[in-house]
């Protein structure tokens, strides 16, 4: 078997943009399975989840809380890349509406999420997969609602 090639900056950037497009339109959770390593660990502010099953439970919760989502990838920086993995810093602007009953109106959340990803190349598909996803920090815009 030939050795896997290191992931490239353009490849990871396209992967990140595709990931967030899926979040914006609330695709069926099954579409994430090929994007996640089998032993994936995702650390969100509110929970740490593992594996596709963990992600699936988290995803099902959040798509029923947030709507009118817009993710804008601001930065994808590959800190290091080997044949085994790439360590990546991601900054994404996230906008979402949330309605908290019995409020008369929804609220808009606008923030930059600073993240660290570990991305690997899937031996099955040769495409990028997330093996570690960490939300390091959330910076709210002025006037934003908060989580």
ChimeraX commands (.cxc) that place a marker at each C-alpha (Angstrom):
marker #1 position 0.00,0.00,0.00 radius 0.5
marker #1 position 1.36,3.42,-0.90 radius 0.5
marker #1 position 1.85,6.06,1.77 radius 0.5
marker #1 position -0.76,8.79,1.99 radius 0.5
marker #1 position 0.31,12.24,0.79 radius 0.5
marker #1 position 0.24,15.12,3.29 radius 0.5
marker #1 position -2.86,17.28,3.17 radius 0.5
marker #1 position -2.46,20.63,1.43 radius 0.5
marker #1 position -3.66,24.10,2.43 radius 0.5
marker #1 position -6.09,24.41,-0.55 radius 0.5
marker #1 position -7.50,20.95,0.18 radius 0.5
marker #1 position -8.14,21.77,3.86 radius 0.5
marker #1 position -9.61,25.17,2.98 radius 0.5
marker #1 position -12.10,23.56,0.58 radius 0.5
marker #1 position -12.89,20.92,3.19 radius 0.5
marker #1 position -13.60,23.60,5.83 radius 0.5
marker #1 position -15.82,25.59,3.47 radius 0.5
marker #1 position -17.79,22.44,2.57 radius 0.5
marker #1 position -18.14,21.54,6.28 radius 0.5
marker #1 position -19.67,24.92,7.10 radius 0.5
marker #1 position -21.93,24.96,4.01 radius 0.5
marker #1 position -23.44,21.74,5.33 radius 0.5
marker #1 position -23.97,23.34,8.76 radius 0.5
marker #1 position -25.68,26.38,7.20 radius 0.5
marker #1 position -28.30,24.31,5.40 radius 0.5
marker #1 position -28.75,21.64,8.11 radius 0.5
marker #1 position -27.98,18.68,5.86 radius 0.5
marker #1 position -28.97,15.20,7.07 radius 0.5
marker #1 position -26.46,14.13,9.73 radius 0.5
marker #1 position -25.44,11.10,7.64 radius 0.5
marker #1 position -23.61,13.48,5.27 radius 0.5
marker #1 position -21.06,14.10,8.03 radius 0.5
marker #1 position -20.04,10.45,8.45 radius 0.5
marker #1 position -17.44,10.53,5.63 radius 0.5
marker #1 position -15.99,13.80,7.03 radius 0.5
marker #1 position -15.21,12.42,10.49 radius 0.5
marker #1 position -12.54,9.96,11.58 radius 0.5
marker #1 position -14.04,6.93,13.33 radius 0.5
marker #1 position -12.41,8.01,16.63 radius 0.5
marker #1 position -13.18,11.71,16.22 radius 0.5
marker #1 position -13.30,13.92,19.31 radius 0.5
marker #1 position -15.18,17.21,19.16 radius 0.5
marker #1 position -14.90,19.75,21.99 radius 0.5
marker #1 position -17.65,22.35,21.89 radius 0.5
marker #1 position -18.20,24.98,24.62 radius 0.5
marker #1 position -21.19,23.04,25.94 radius 0.5
marker #1 position -20.03,19.43,25.46 radius 0.5
marker #1 position -17.26,17.08,24.38 radius 0.5
marker #1 position -18.48,14.30,22.09 radius 0.5
marker #1 position -16.74,11.31,20.52 radius 0.5
marker #1 position -17.39,9.30,17.39 radius 0.5
marker #1 position -20.10,9.76,14.81 radius 0.5
marker #1 position -22.76,8.81,17.35 radius 0.5
marker #1 position -21.62,11.61,19.68 radius 0.5
marker #1 position -21.54,14.11,16.83 radius 0.5
marker #1 position -24.96,12.98,15.65 radius 0.5
marker #1 position -26.53,13.64,19.07 radius 0.5
marker #1 position -24.90,17.08,19.30 radius 0.5
marker #1 position -25.95,17.98,15.73 radius 0.5
marker #1 position -29.56,16.90,16.26 radius 0.5
marker #1 position -29.74,19.20,19.31 radius 0.5
marker #1 position -28.21,22.30,17.69 radius 0.5
marker #1 position -30.16,22.21,14.44 radius 0.5
marker #1 position -33.30,22.38,16.57 radius 0.5
marker #1 position -32.02,25.43,18.47 radius 0.5
marker #1 position -30.38,27.64,15.82 radius 0.5
marker #1 position -31.75,28.81,12.48 radius 0.5
marker #1 position -30.87,31.23,9.67 radius 0.5
marker #1 position -27.25,30.19,10.15 radius 0.5
marker #1 position -24.40,31.70,8.17 radius 0.5
marker #1 position -20.83,30.46,8.62 radius 0.5
marker #1 position -18.10,32.49,6.92 radius 0.5
marker #1 position -14.64,30.95,6.90 radius 0.5
marker #1 position -12.27,33.80,7.74 radius 0.5
marker #1 position -9.04,31.89,8.19 radius 0.5
marker #1 position -7.65,28.39,7.72 radius 0.5
marker #1 position -3.98,28.14,8.67 radius 0.5
marker #1 position -2.09,24.86,8.46 radius 0.5
marker #1 position 0.33,24.99,11.41 radius 0.5
marker #1 position 2.03,21.71,10.49 radius 0.5
marker #1 position 1.40,18.86,8.08 radius 0.5
marker #1 position 2.85,15.37,7.83 radius 0.5
marker #1 position 1.68,12.26,6.01 radius 0.5
marker #1 position -0.22,11.35,9.22 radius 0.5
marker #1 position -2.05,14.59,10.08 radius 0.5
marker #1 position -2.35,18.35,9.71 radius 0.5
marker #1 position -2.73,20.71,12.65 radius 0.5
marker #1 position -4.98,23.56,11.57 radius 0.5
marker #1 position -6.19,26.85,13.08 radius 0.5
marker #1 position -9.65,27.84,11.86 radius 0.5
marker #1 position -11.49,31.10,12.41 radius 0.5
marker #1 position -15.13,31.16,11.35 radius 0.5
marker #1 position -17.67,33.94,11.72 radius 0.5
marker #1 position -20.92,32.39,12.88 radius 0.5
marker #1 position -24.28,34.09,12.69 radius 0.5
marker #1 position -27.44,32.38,13.89 radius 0.5
marker #1 position -30.86,33.20,15.17 radius 0.5
marker #1 position -32.30,31.63,18.28 radius 0.5
marker #1 position -35.73,31.86,19.83 radius 0.5
marker #1 position -36.19,31.32,23.53 radius 0.5
marker #1 position -39.81,30.75,24.46 radius 0.5
marker #1 position -41.86,32.74,25.35 radius 0.5
marker #1 position -39.91,35.71,23.91 radius 0.5
marker #1 position -41.77,37.78,21.34 radius 0.5
marker #1 position -38.77,37.84,19.00 radius 0.5
marker #1 position -35.76,35.78,18.12 radius 0.5
marker #1 position -32.23,36.97,18.91 radius 0.5
marker #1 position -29.22,37.10,16.61 radius 0.5
marker #1 position -25.87,35.66,17.66 radius 0.5
marker #1 position -22.81,36.95,15.79 radius 0.5
marker #1 position -19.37,35.77,16.80 radius 0.5
marker #1 position -15.97,34.61,15.63 radius 0.5
marker #1 position -15.17,31.05,16.70 radius 0.5
marker #1 position -11.47,30.28,17.05 radius 0.5
marker #1 position -10.83,26.58,16.56 radius 0.5
marker #1 position -8.07,23.99,16.42 radius 0.5
marker #1 position -8.57,21.03,14.10 radius 0.5
marker #1 position -6.53,17.91,13.56 radius 0.5
marker #1 position -7.22,16.68,10.05 radius 0.5
marker #1 position -6.14,13.33,8.61 radius 0.5
marker #1 position -6.40,11.76,5.21 radius 0.5
marker #1 position -8.86,8.87,5.22 radius 0.5
marker #1 position -7.15,5.64,4.17 radius 0.5
marker #1 position -10.49,4.51,2.69 radius 0.5
marker #1 position -11.35,7.59,0.60 radius 0.5
marker #1 position -8.02,9.48,0.49 radius 0.5
marker #1 position -10.03,12.60,1.43 radius 0.5
marker #1 position -9.65,14.80,4.54 radius 0.5
marker #1 position -11.43,13.80,7.76 radius 0.5
marker #1 position -11.55,15.59,11.10 radius 0.5
marker #1 position -9.98,13.61,13.94 radius 0.5
marker #1 position -9.99,16.39,16.57 radius 0.5
marker #1 position -12.15,19.54,16.56 radius 0.5
marker #1 position -11.73,22.02,19.41 radius 0.5
marker #1 position -13.56,25.32,19.87 radius 0.5
marker #1 position -10.86,27.34,21.65 radius 0.5
marker #1 position -12.60,30.69,22.03 radius 0.5
marker #1 position -15.74,32.61,21.06 radius 0.5
marker #1 position -15.52,36.38,20.49 radius 0.5
marker #1 position -18.90,38.06,20.25 radius 0.5
marker #1 position -19.57,41.05,18.04 radius 0.5
marker #1 position -20.98,44.20,19.64 radius 0.5
marker #1 position -24.74,43.90,20.09 radius 0.5
marker #1 position -24.77,40.12,19.68 radius 0.5
marker #1 position -26.91,37.86,21.78 radius 0.5
marker #1 position -24.89,35.30,23.71 radius 0.5
marker #1 position -25.16,31.55,24.09 radius 0.5
marker link #1:1,2 radius 0.2
marker link #1:2,3 radius 0.2
marker link #1:3,4 radius 0.2
marker link #1:4,5 radius 0.2
marker link #1:5,6 radius 0.2
marker link #1:6,7 radius 0.2
marker link #1:7,8 radius 0.2
marker link #1:8,9 radius 0.2
marker link #1:9,10 radius 0.2
marker link #1:10,11 radius 0.2
marker link #1:11,12 radius 0.2
marker link #1:12,13 radius 0.2
marker link #1:13,14 radius 0.2
marker link #1:14,15 radius 0.2
marker link #1:15,16 radius 0.2
marker link #1:16,17 radius 0.2
marker link #1:17,18 radius 0.2
marker link #1:18,19 radius 0.2
marker link #1:19,20 radius 0.2
marker link #1:20,21 radius 0.2
marker link #1:21,22 radius 0.2
marker link #1:22,23 radius 0.2
marker link #1:23,24 radius 0.2
marker link #1:24,25 radius 0.2
marker link #1:25,26 radius 0.2
marker link #1:26,27 radius 0.2
marker link #1:27,28 radius 0.2
marker link #1:28,29 radius 0.2
marker link #1:29,30 radius 0.2
marker link #1:30,31 radius 0.2
marker link #1:31,32 radius 0.2
marker link #1:32,33 radius 0.2
marker link #1:33,34 radius 0.2
marker link #1:34,35 radius 0.2
marker link #1:35,36 radius 0.2
marker link #1:36,37 radius 0.2
marker link #1:37,38 radius 0.2
marker link #1:38,39 radius 0.2
marker link #1:39,40 radius 0.2
marker link #1:40,41 radius 0.2
marker link #1:41,42 radius 0.2
marker link #1:42,43 radius 0.2
marker link #1:43,44 radius 0.2
marker link #1:44,45 radius 0.2
marker link #1:45,46 radius 0.2
marker link #1:46,47 radius 0.2
marker link #1:47,48 radius 0.2
marker link #1:48,49 radius 0.2
marker link #1:49,50 radius 0.2
marker link #1:50,51 radius 0.2
marker link #1:51,52 radius 0.2
marker link #1:52,53 radius 0.2
marker link #1:53,54 radius 0.2
marker link #1:54,55 radius 0.2
marker link #1:55,56 radius 0.2
marker link #1:56,57 radius 0.2
marker link #1:57,58 radius 0.2
marker link #1:58,59 radius 0.2
marker link #1:59,60 radius 0.2
marker link #1:60,61 radius 0.2
marker link #1:61,62 radius 0.2
marker link #1:62,63 radius 0.2
marker link #1:63,64 radius 0.2
marker link #1:64,65 radius 0.2
marker link #1:65,66 radius 0.2
marker link #1:66,67 radius 0.2
marker link #1:67,68 radius 0.2
marker link #1:68,69 radius 0.2
marker link #1:69,70 radius 0.2
marker link #1:70,71 radius 0.2
marker link #1:71,72 radius 0.2
marker link #1:72,73 radius 0.2
marker link #1:73,74 radius 0.2
marker link #1:74,75 radius 0.2
marker link #1:75,76 radius 0.2
marker link #1:76,77 radius 0.2
marker link #1:77,78 radius 0.2
marker link #1:78,79 radius 0.2
marker link #1:79,80 radius 0.2
marker link #1:80,81 radius 0.2
marker link #1:81,82 radius 0.2
marker link #1:82,83 radius 0.2
marker link #1:83,84 radius 0.2
marker link #1:84,85 radius 0.2
marker link #1:85,86 radius 0.2
marker link #1:86,87 radius 0.2
marker link #1:87,88 radius 0.2
marker link #1:88,89 radius 0.2
marker link #1:89,90 radius 0.2
marker link #1:90,91 radius 0.2
marker link #1:91,92 radius 0.2
marker link #1:92,93 radius 0.2
marker link #1:93,94 radius 0.2
marker link #1:94,95 radius 0.2
marker link #1:95,96 radius 0.2
marker link #1:96,97 radius 0.2
marker link #1:97,98 radius 0.2
marker link #1:98,99 radius 0.2
marker link #1:99,100 radius 0.2
marker link #1:100,101 radius 0.2
marker link #1:101,102 radius 0.2
marker link #1:102,103 radius 0.2
marker link #1:103,104 radius 0.2
marker link #1:104,105 radius 0.2
marker link #1:105,106 radius 0.2
marker link #1:106,107 radius 0.2
marker link #1:107,108 radius 0.2
marker link #1:108,109 radius 0.2
marker link #1:109,110 radius 0.2
marker link #1:110,111 radius 0.2
marker link #1:111,112 radius 0.2
marker link #1:112,113 radius 0.2
marker link #1:113,114 radius 0.2
marker link #1:114,115 radius 0.2
marker link #1:115,116 radius 0.2
marker link #1:116,117 radius 0.2
marker link #1:117,118 radius 0.2
marker link #1:118,119 radius 0.2
marker link #1:119,120 radius 0.2
marker link #1:120,121 radius 0.2
marker link #1:121,122 radius 0.2
marker link #1:122,123 radius 0.2
marker link #1:123,124 radius 0.2
marker link #1:124,125 radius 0.2
marker link #1:125,126 radius 0.2
marker link #1:126,127 radius 0.2
marker link #1:127,128 radius 0.2
marker link #1:128,129 radius 0.2
marker link #1:129,130 radius 0.2
marker link #1:130,131 radius 0.2
marker link #1:131,132 radius 0.2
marker link #1:132,133 radius 0.2
marker link #1:133,134 radius 0.2
marker link #1:134,135 radius 0.2
marker link #1:135,136 radius 0.2
marker link #1:136,137 radius 0.2
marker link #1:137,138 radius 0.2
marker link #1:138,139 radius 0.2
marker link #1:139,140 radius 0.2
marker link #1:140,141 radius 0.2
marker link #1:141,142 radius 0.2
marker link #1:142,143 radius 0.2
marker link #1:143,144 radius 0.2
marker link #1:144,145 radius 0.2
marker link #1:145,146 radius 0.2
marker link #1:146,147 radius 0.2
view
